[in-house]
Amino acid sequence: MTKNKQSDSSFQKVDIEKYVIEKLKKDSALLKKEPRLLNIKPNYIVNKTDTIFEFDFSIEDEKIIGEIYAGIEELKSGQRRKIATDILKMIYYEKLSESKIEKYIILVDDKIKVLLENGKSWLSKLIKSYCIILHVVQLDEKLMDELKSAKERQKR
């Protein structure tokens, strides 16, 4: 695992995303695809308008894009804004693509999924309206403990 500075979120960005992507590769049922078709990788996509998009993962030939959110327990305004921005980016990519794209937000905490699915906020309505698929990937106990520790350090 990477060394963490007191308020450094790189642990979430690097270690958690890497773990989730590996988990998605191993359990292709998460994305309802055949294992041999699954070639998940973080990447940049340049569409025909020369707009550059960066997604945490994509399967371009399968028209799947996704972002990973490693927050746990609660959603503060900045975290809601990050998720909303990720969703807006995916919606815009789909619009420019002129075809139906499966849009995923992969979470690591069931509580966050419940908050996003059942909320009365505009963000919850946006998720439903634009068919954003929320999916939880369970972290192993060691990684979840490290994530909780990193979150505690960030609070200080």
C-alpha positions as CSV (number, residue, x, y, z in Angstrom):
1,M,0.0,0.0,0.0
2,T,1.1,3.5,-0.5
3,K,2.5,5.7,2.2
4,N,-0.1,8.3,3.2
5,K,0.3,11.9,4.3
6,Q,-2.0,13.1,7.0
7,S,-4.6,14.7,4.6
8,D,-3.6,12.9,1.4
9,S,-6.4,11.2,-0.5
10,S,-4.0,9.5,-2.9
11,F,-4.6,6.2,-0.9
12,Q,-8.2,6.3,-2.1
13,K,-7.3,7.3,-5.6
14,V,-4.6,4.7,-6.2
15,D,-5.0,1.7,-3.9
16,I,-8.8,1.6,-3.7
17,E,-9.4,2.2,-7.4
18,K,-6.8,-0.4,-8.3
19,Y,-8.4,-2.9,-6.0
20,V,-11.9,-2.2,-7.4
21,I,-10.7,-2.5,-11.0
22,E,-9.1,-5.8,-10.3
23,K,-12.3,-7.0,-8.6
24,L,-14.3,-6.0,-11.6
25,K,-12.0,-7.9,-13.9
26,K,-12.3,-11.0,-11.8
27,D,-16.0,-10.9,-11.3
28,S,-17.4,-9.9,-14.7
29,A,-20.9,-10.7,-13.5
30,L,-20.8,-7.3,-11.8
31,L,-21.0,-5.8,-15.2
32,K,-23.1,-8.6,-16.7
33,K,-20.4,-9.4,-19.3
34,E,-18.6,-12.5,-20.4
35,P,-15.1,-12.7,-18.8
36,R,-13.4,-12.9,-22.2
37,L,-15.0,-9.7,-23.3
38,L,-13.9,-7.8,-20.2
39,N,-10.9,-5.5,-20.8
40,I,-11.2,-2.9,-18.0
41,K,-8.7,-0.2,-17.7
42,P,-8.5,3.4,-16.6
43,N,-8.1,5.4,-19.7
44,Y,-8.6,8.5,-21.7
45,I,-11.2,8.5,-24.5
46,V,-11.2,11.1,-27.2
47,N,-14.5,11.2,-29.1
48,K,-15.2,12.5,-32.6
49,T,-15.5,16.1,-31.3
50,D,-11.8,15.8,-30.0
51,T,-13.1,16.1,-26.4
52,I,-10.9,14.2,-24.0
53,F,-12.6,12.2,-21.3
54,E,-10.9,10.4,-18.4
55,F,-12.9,7.6,-16.7
56,D,-11.8,5.4,-13.9
57,F,-12.7,2.5,-16.2
58,S,-14.2,1.9,-19.6
59,I,-15.0,-0.8,-22.0
60,E,-15.3,1.2,-25.2
61,D,-16.4,-1.6,-27.5
62,E,-19.1,-2.6,-25.0
63,K,-20.2,1.0,-24.4
64,I,-19.5,1.0,-20.7
65,I,-18.0,3.8,-18.7
66,G,-17.6,4.2,-15.0
67,E,-16.2,6.1,-12.0
68,I,-15.2,4.8,-8.7
69,Y,-16.1,6.6,-5.5
70,A,-14.2,5.4,-2.4
71,G,-16.0,7.5,0.2
72,I,-17.5,5.8,3.2
73,E,-20.2,6.4,5.9
74,E,-21.5,9.8,4.8
75,L,-21.8,12.3,1.9
76,K,-20.7,15.9,2.6
77,S,-21.3,18.6,0.0
78,G,-17.9,18.3,-1.6
79,Q,-18.3,14.6,-2.0
80,R,-21.8,15.1,-3.5
81,R,-20.2,17.6,-5.9
82,K,-17.5,15.1,-6.9
83,I,-20.2,12.4,-7.7
84,A,-22.3,14.9,-9.5
85,T,-19.4,16.0,-11.6
86,D,-18.5,12.4,-12.5
87,I,-22.1,11.8,-13.5
88,L,-22.3,15.0,-15.6
89,K,-19.1,13.9,-17.4
90,M,-20.6,10.5,-18.2
91,I,-23.9,12.1,-19.4
92,Y,-22.0,14.5,-21.6
93,Y,-19.9,11.7,-23.1
94,E,-23.0,9.7,-23.8
95,K,-24.6,12.7,-25.5
96,L,-21.6,13.3,-27.7
97,S,-21.4,9.6,-28.5
98,E,-24.9,9.6,-29.9
99,S,-25.6,6.1,-28.6
100,K,-26.7,4.5,-25.4
101,I,-23.8,4.1,-22.9
102,E,-24.0,2.1,-19.6
103,K,-22.9,4.5,-16.9
104,Y,-21.6,3.1,-13.6
105,I,-20.7,4.7,-10.3
106,I,-18.9,2.0,-8.3
107,L,-19.0,2.5,-4.5
108,V,-17.3,0.7,-1.7
109,D,-19.9,1.4,1.0
110,D,-23.5,0.2,1.0
111,K,-24.5,3.2,3.1
112,I,-23.5,5.6,0.4
113,K,-25.5,3.6,-2.2
114,V,-28.6,3.8,0.1
115,L,-28.1,7.6,0.5
116,L,-27.8,8.1,-3.3
117,E,-30.7,5.8,-4.2
118,N,-33.2,6.8,-1.6
119,G,-32.5,10.5,-1.2
120,K,-34.9,13.3,-2.1
121,S,-32.1,15.5,-3.4
122,W,-31.6,16.5,-7.0
123,L,-28.6,14.3,-7.2
124,S,-30.7,11.2,-6.3
125,K,-33.2,12.2,-8.9
126,L,-30.4,12.8,-11.5
127,I,-29.1,9.2,-10.9
128,K,-32.5,7.8,-11.5
129,S,-33.3,10.0,-14.5
130,Y,-30.1,9.3,-16.4
131,C,-30.0,5.5,-15.6
132,I,-26.8,5.7,-13.6
133,I,-26.0,2.2,-12.3
134,L,-24.8,2.2,-8.7
135,H,-22.9,-0.9,-7.7
136,V,-21.0,-1.7,-4.5
137,V,-17.7,-3.6,-4.5
138,Q,-16.9,-4.9,-1.0
139,L,-13.4,-4.2,0.1
140,D,-11.5,-6.8,2.0
141,E,-11.2,-6.1,5.8
142,K,-7.6,-4.9,5.7
143,L,-8.3,-2.4,2.9
144,M,-11.5,-1.1,4.6
145,D,-9.5,-0.6,7.8
146,E,-6.9,1.4,5.9
147,L,-9.6,3.4,4.3
148,K,-11.2,4.2,7.7
149,S,-7.7,5.2,9.1
150,A,-7.1,7.5,6.1
151,K,-10.5,9.1,6.6
152,E,-9.7,9.7,10.3
153,R,-6.4,11.3,9.3
154,Q,-8.1,13.6,6.8
155,K,-10.5,14.9,9.6
156,R,-7.6,16.2,11.7
